[in-house]
């Protein structure tokens, strides 16, 4: 199982600039509903965009919708349909020559790698990750030729991510105790970096419960329950990240050097406790506290307060990851 943040989800990475406006809007709605956990509605919007598409733009529009459909299928655990629709989308993008659609071909190769990995087809996953990396390298030149620096940067980032997945999958397969079906992979996002240097945390599932030890880049970490918190558990379908704890937040979490925080993301704050806000500068640690009027506020480490209406997506720290 791979818990993907939105910025690494295939449908979020597609270039939709060449789609008709009504198709692009339907797909925006599909992405929004999927992020809210409304997977059936997300699928309906993707299917609506397929139905609404007409020649001569139907092929590309339908391929983009298929990738949105694939993300909803994957998050529902329907891996067979996920693979089928990705396989349908790939040759459509492959036939196109514009930078936008070559970019989408690379994204679809990445989506095929994810799906094969989840199905346990490790060699096929590695093949598609390698293919995606090669395509991102090629399309970077296309974007550079039209001075699209932002798109070039995205391709560089995704190239690094697919390389990370490939290297880690290869290392896991080489281990004598490897059993991918019993592992959950979480992207590591350093709190003091630009997000390009990826790593992966690996959680072992032991008979429907999380094991008490995990691996991050070959190093062992133990899950430690936060003081006064509920027992550690993972919520099905929720999105998790493992974030490096900055110096200023260690006191809040009673964390030490080298510790990570296991964070579950939500659309809004609904309870008190240590957590994280997403900001343009990266994750910001603090605590959620209930004010006099019952509203949940976020208290930064410097004691400044952010009101509920200004917080956006929030994360709660569910456990510490402490070097074993």
Buried (B, 14 or more C-beta within 10 A) or exposed (E): BBBBBBBBBBBBBBBBEBBBEEBBBBBEBBBEBBBEEBBEBBBBBBBBBBEBBEEEEBBBBBBBBBBBBBBBBBBBEBBEBBBBBBBBBBEBBBEBEBBBBBBBBBBBBBBBBBBBBBBEBBEBBBBBBBBBBBBBEBBBEBBBEEEBEEBBBBBBBBBBBBBBBBBBBEBBEEEEEEEBEBBBBBBBBBBEEEBEEBBBBBBBBEEEEBBBBBBBEEEEBBBBEBEEEEEBEBEEEEBBBBBBBBEBBBEBBEBEEEBBBBBBBBEEBEEEBBBBBBEEEBBBBBBBBEEEEEEBBBBBBEEEEBEBEEBEBBBBBBBBBBEE
